[in-house]
Amino acid sequence: MNFFDFHVHIGQYFDDYYTPPRILRTLILSGITHFAYSSTSTIVTDNPGFLLEERVAMHELSKGRAKPILWVTHDMLKRSRDLSLYMSEKGGKICGLKIHGDSEKWIPTASNKCFTRVFEIARELGLFVKVHTGEKNDWCNAGNFGHICKIYSDVPVILAHGRPLSPAIYVLMKNPNAYVDTSFMPHNQLRNLIHVAREQGFIDRILFGTDTPIPGRYLKSSLPRHLRARIAASKQIAGKDWKKISWENAKKLISF
């Protein structure tokens, strides 16, 4: 059975470097067959050659089952205003762009030229934009992305983590181009999300995600064991909609 994880990382993360073979092995042991990933290495380097080497390695090892999302930084935009330096298809075609408001300050307003530039590029290239949401910084609150979803109504916007949940649900209800991934989402919140999604008609815009390998940094047991348990619980909660959340919804956004 095919199974898509919409939130995976490779690369340098604090004191660890997560290689493509290491991540691929973890996912295979967890039962995940296909996935979309971004590289945390962009936090420490904007070298397009190095970042391409990572993507080429993952593309070859995964036999094309890994789909790259380009994690964008301000330095990358300064170096390449249209990001063309980073869009080589040698490592597989880039399927989306990602911005992370906890690693850099991305204020989600229409007047923030760097922020809107990412969406302009996504529109020009037919890509989605994944945005980090969370409670650590006010500008990462999921509710702050609603107006951007309206301005760029032709660009799919993925609310990674869906945090806080109530504002995320509101954005999903009001914007048909808004999606949410379930990485690091507590099971009770996932249950609430699916319940509302069924009532409000956005069950087709929920994407399963694990944030691999980040959960492993907080575990004493093995990461694959944790992921298998997480998958089993999510499958039970999703019930009849599991196939959509774990596979079909991702296929609408990514060609594979």
Backbone hydrogen bonds, N-H to C=O, Kabsch-Sander energy under -0.5 kcal/mol:
donor,donor_aa,acceptor,acceptor_aa,energy
4,F,246,S,-3.7
5,D,34,H,-2.0
6,F,4,F,-0.6
6,F,208,F,-3.1
8,V,36,A,-1.3
9,H,212,T,-2.9
10,I,38,S,-1.7
11,G,18,Y,-2.8
13,Y,16,D,-3.4
16,D,13,Y,-2.2
18,Y,11,G,-2.5
18,Y,16,D,-0.5
19,T,17,Y,-0.9
23,I,19,T,-2.3
24,L,20,P,-2.7
25,R,21,P,-2.3
26,T,22,R,-1.8
27,L,23,I,-2.3
28,I,24,L,-2.4
29,L,25,R,-2.3
30,S,26,T,-0.9
31,G,27,L,-0.6
31,G,28,I,-1.1
32,I,27,L,-2.4
33,T,3,F,-1.2
34,H,3,F,-2.4
35,F,65,R,-1.9
36,A,5,D,-2.4
37,Y,67,K,-2.1
38,S,8,V,-1.9
40,T,10,I,-2.7
40,T,38,S,-0.6
42,T,39,S,-1.1
43,I,40,T,-1.5
44,V,41,S,-1.6
45,T,41,S,-1.7
51,L,47,N,-2.1
52,L,48,P,-1.9
53,E,49,G,-2.0
54,E,50,F,-1.7
55,R,51,L,-1.6
56,V,52,L,-2.9
57,A,53,E,-2.2
58,M,54,E,-2.2
59,H,55,R,-2.8
60,E,56,V,-2.5
61,L,57,A,-2.4
62,S,58,M,-2.4
63,K,59,H,-0.6
63,K,60,E,-0.6
64,G,59,H,-1.9
65,R,62,S,-1.2
67,K,35,F,-3.0
67,K,65,R,-0.5
69,I,37,Y,-3.5
70,L,96,G,-2.7
71,W,69,I,-0.8
72,V,70,L,-0.7
72,V,98,K,-3.1
77,L,73,T,-1.7
78,K,74,H,-2.1
79,R,75,D,-2.0
80,S,76,M,-2.2
83,L,80,S,-2.0
86,Y,83,L,-1.8
87,M,84,S,-1.2
91,G,88,S,-0.5
92,G,89,E,-1.8
95,C,68,P,-2.8
96,G,68,P,-0.7
97,L,128,F,-2.6
98,K,70,L,-2.7
99,I,130,K,-2.3
101,G,99,I,-0.6
103,S,100,H,-0.6
104,E,100,H,-1.7
106,W,104,E,-1.2
107,I,105,K,-0.7
109,T,107,I,-2.3
112,N,109,T,-1.3
113,K,111,S,-1.0
116,T,112,N,-2.7
117,R,113,K,-1.8
118,V,114,C,-1.3
119,F,115,F,-1.0
120,E,116,T,-2.4
121,I,117,R,-2.5
122,A,118,V,-2.2
123,R,119,F,-2.5
124,E,120,E,-2.6
125,L,121,I,-2.3
126,G,122,A,-1.1
127,L,122,A,-2.5
128,F,95,C,-1.2
129,V,156,P,-2.6
130,K,97,L,-3.4
131,V,129,V,-0.5
131,V,158,I,-2.9
132,H,99,I,-1.9
133,T,160,A,-1.3
134,G,140,C,-1.3
140,C,137,N,-2.0
141,N,138,D,-1.6
142,A,163,R,-1.9
144,N,141,N,-2.3
145,F,142,A,-1.7
146,G,143,G,-1.0
149,C,145,F,-2.0
150,K,146,G,-1.5
151,I,147,H,-2.4
152,Y,148,I,-2.8
153,S,150,K,-0.9
155,V,152,Y,-2.0
157,V,177,N,-2.8
158,I,129,V,-2.9
158,I,156,P,-0.5
159,L,157,V,-0.6
159,L,179,Y,-3.0
160,A,131,V,-2.2
160,A,158,I,-1.3
161,H,181,D,-0.7
162,G,159,L,-0.6
163,R,160,A,-0.5
168,A,164,P,-1.8
169,I,165,L,-2.8
170,Y,166,S,-2.0
171,V,167,P,-2.3
172,L,168,A,-2.3
173,M,169,I,-2.4
174,K,170,Y,-1.8
175,N,171,V,-1.5
178,A,175,N,-2.0
179,Y,157,V,-3.1
180,V,205,R,-2.1
181,D,159,L,-1.4
182,T,207,L,-2.1
185,M,182,T,-2.1
189,Q,186,P,-0.5
190,L,186,P,-2.3
191,R,187,H,-2.3
192,N,188,N,-1.8
193,L,189,Q,-2.9
194,I,190,L,-2.5
195,H,191,R,-2.0
196,V,192,N,-2.4
197,A,193,L,-2.6
198,R,194,I,-2.2
199,E,195,H,-1.5
200,Q,196,V,-3.0
201,G,197,A,-1.5
202,F,197,A,-1.5
203,I,197,A,-0.7
205,R,202,F,-1.9
206,I,203,I,-1.0
207,L,180,V,-2.8
208,F,245,I,-2.2
210,T,7,H,-0.7
211,D,7,H,-2.4
212,T,7,H,-0.8
214,I,211,D,-2.0
216,G,213,P,-1.4
217,R,214,I,-1.8
218,Y,215,P,-1.9
219,L,216,G,-0.9
226,H,222,S,-1.8
227,L,223,L,-2.8
228,R,224,P,-2.5
229,A,225,R,-1.9
230,R,226,H,-2.4
231,I,227,L,-2.9
232,A,228,R,-2.3
233,A,229,A,-2.3
234,S,230,R,-2.4
235,K,231,I,-2.6
236,Q,232,A,-1.9
237,I,233,A,-2.2
238,A,234,S,-2.7
239,G,235,K,-1.9
241,D,238,A,-2.2
242,W,239,G,-1.9
245,I,241,D,-2.3
246,S,242,W,-2.9
247,W,243,K,-1.0
248,E,243,K,-2.2
249,N,244,K,-2.8
251,K,247,W,-1.7
252,K,248,E,-0.9
253,L,249,N,-0.5
253,L,250,A,-1.3
254,I,250,A,-2.1
256,F,254,I,-0.6
